[in-house]
Amino acid sequence: GLSTRVPMTEGDPLLHLLHTEHCFEAVLSRRADEPFDDDREHLLAAELHFTLQSLYVQALSSLRTQVVGCGRSPPHKEKSPAAAASPECTPGETAARVAAIKEMQRSHAATCVARLELTSPPPRVLSVAAAYALSEKEAVALTLLVLQRSHRTALFSGCLGSDNFEADQALLPALLCDASSLELAAFYDEERPHIKEGIIHVDEDYSSRQTASLSFEACDAIVNGLRAEARPDSYRRPYLVPGSGGVEGEAAAARTRAEAKRVKLDRLRLKLSGTKLLMALDSLEGAP
């Protein structure tokens, strides 16, 4: 089929978990013959991708613990028929869950590839990745950095803070982007344009572990674009003149919001001036 959905019963707990996020439910209902509506929808599909990968890693970790044991705990034994009502999963049940998540990952990835081929112009994050000549895995890592600053679901946020990742944030790109240490080292190389231009900041701790973050300006430009009319209003409420109201008051407020967006966009462009990111987005959306 052309849908992201995989053969599961309506009572499947994995679908119940994903459908607690209404935006994920919407992504799962889209078909492979439908282009992405906009950058917002593409990033949401990427957010679902990373959420599924996180759930897969956690399920696989649970299966490993059940099979080989952890600490002083003995390996899990299959439940007897009398204990079948127990909420604890057997290794066989956990293995089935791992397989179900993997199949959903495969189906979702195939759907996204098909939808991207129909999407024109391409999403901003992929245009920026192309401008910096990023590899396929580096482009995925860039998308993850964007979502770390702009994600919209509590489920994705909870995955980032899970025990698997919270203790060592350096593990995030490796586990969620399926990238090796060598591939990440190349992505973090200080001679790469995206590092030299300050688009991505890399920190290194005393043990030489590297963690990366996307600049707020780069994230803003990728998520919201550079067309003033398409950008969100300022988070700050404009000052209102006492006694102003009616049509004239609304018009004045609208002018204030438009001017605030223009000023903010001008500042953003100034901070990004001279970068490949700015040139790529100007080329994509049309220079002002």
ChimeraX attribute file (.defattr): number of C-alpha atoms within 10 A of each C-alpha:
attribute: neighborCount
match mode: 1-to-1
recipient: residues
	/A:1	9
	/A:2	14
	/A:3	17
	/A:4	20
	/A:5	18
	/A:6	17
	/A:7	9
	/A:8	12
	/A:9	9
	/A:10	9
	/A:11	8
	/A:12	12
	/A:13	12
	/A:14	17
	/A:15	19
	/A:16	12
	/A:17	12
	/A:18	17
	/A:19	14
	/A:20	13
	/A:21	15
	/A:22	11
	/A:23	16
	/A:24	19
	/A:25	16
	/A:26	13
	/A:27	20
	/A:28	21
	/A:29	12
	/A:30	19
	/A:31	19
	/A:32	22
	/A:33	15
	/A:34	17
	/A:35	18
	/A:36	24
	/A:37	12
	/A:38	14
	/A:39	18
	/A:40	14
	/A:41	16
	/A:42	22
	/A:43	23
	/A:44	20
	/A:45	22
	/A:46	21
	/A:47	25
	/A:48	24
	/A:49	21
	/A:50	23
	/A:51	22
	/A:52	22
	/A:53	21
	/A:54	23
	/A:55	20
	/A:56	20
	/A:57	18
	/A:58	18
	/A:59	19
	/A:60	17
	/A:61	14
	/A:62	18
	/A:63	23
	/A:64	17
	/A:65	17
	/A:66	21
	/A:67	16
	/A:68	12
	/A:69	14
	/A:70	13
	/A:71	7
	/A:72	6
	/A:73	10
	/A:74	12
	/A:75	14
	/A:76	17
	/A:77	10
	/A:78	14
	/A:79	15
	/A:80	8
	/A:81	7
	/A:82	7
	/A:83	10
	/A:84	12
	/A:85	9
	/A:86	9
	/A:87	7
	/A:88	11
	/A:89	17
	/A:90	18
	/A:91	20
	/A:92	14
	/A:93	13
	/A:94	18
	/A:95	17
	/A:96	14
	/A:97	21
	/A:98	20
	/A:99	15
	/A:100	18
	/A:101	22
	/A:102	17
	/A:103	15
	/A:104	22
	/A:105	21
	/A:106	14
	/A:107	18
	/A:108	25
	/A:109	17
	/A:110	15
	/A:111	23
	/A:112	23
	/A:113	11
	/A:114	16
	/A:115	19
	/A:116	18
	/A:117	14
	/A:118	15
	/A:119	15
	/A:120	11
	/A:121	12
	/A:122	16
	/A:123	21
	/A:124	24
	/A:125	25
	/A:126	17
	/A:127	19
	/A:128	23
	/A:129	22
	/A:130	16
	/A:131	18
	/A:132	18
	/A:133	14
	/A:134	18
	/A:135	13
	/A:136	13
	/A:137	18
	/A:138	21
	/A:139	21
	/A:140	22
	/A:141	24
	/A:142	25
	/A:143	22
	/A:144	24
	/A:145	20
	/A:146	23
	/A:147	21
	/A:148	17
	/A:149	15
	/A:150	16
	/A:151	17
	/A:152	15
	/A:153	17
	/A:154	11
	/A:155	19
	/A:156	22
	/A:157	15
	/A:158	12
	/A:159	19
	/A:160	19
	/A:161	13
	/A:162	14
	/A:163	11
	/A:164	17
	/A:165	18
	/A:166	13
	/A:167	10
	/A:168	11
	/A:169	16
	/A:170	17
	/A:171	18
	/A:172	20
	/A:173	23
	/A:174	16
	/A:175	16
	/A:176	21
	/A:177	22
	/A:178	14
	/A:179	18
	/A:180	12
	/A:181	14
	/A:182	9
	/A:183	14
	/A:184	20
	/A:185	12
	/A:186	12
	/A:187	23
	/A:188	20
	/A:189	13
	/A:190	15
	/A:191	11
	/A:192	14
	/A:193	16
	/A:194	24
	/A:195	17
	/A:196	13
	/A:197	17
	/A:198	16
	/A:199	20
	/A:200	20
	/A:201	16
	/A:202	16
	/A:203	11
	/A:204	11
	/A:205	8
	/A:206	6
	/A:207	6
	/A:208	8
	/A:209	12
	/A:210	17
	/A:211	18
	/A:212	20
	/A:213	17
	/A:214	23
	/A:215	15
	/A:216	15
	/A:217	16
	/A:218	24
	/A:219	23
	/A:220	18
	/A:221	21
	/A:222	22
	/A:223	20
	/A:224	16
	/A:225	22
	/A:226	23
	/A:227	17
	/A:228	19
	/A:229	11
	/A:230	10
	/A:231	17
	/A:232	11
	/A:233	15
	/A:234	12
	/A:235	6
	/A:236	8
	/A:237	10
	/A:238	12
	/A:239	8
	/A:240	13
	/A:241	10
	/A:242	7
	/A:243	7
	/A:244	12
	/A:245	13
	/A:246	8
	/A:247	9
	/A:248	10
	/A:249	15
	/A:250	13
	/A:251	12
	/A:252	15
	/A:253	19
	/A:254	14
	/A:255	12
	/A:256	16
	/A:257	18
	/A:258	17
	/A:259	13
	/A:260	17
	/A:261	20
	/A:262	16
	/A:263	13
	/A:264	15
	/A:265	19
	/A:266	14
	/A:267	13
	/A:268	18
	/A:269	17
	/A:270	11
	/A:271	13
	/A:272	19
	/A:273	13
	/A:274	11
	/A:275	19
	/A:276	19
	/A:277	25
	/A:278	24
	/A:279	16
	/A:280	20
	/A:281	21
	/A:282	15
	/A:283	11
	/A:284	17
	/A:285	13
	/A:286	11
	/A:287	12
	/A:288	7
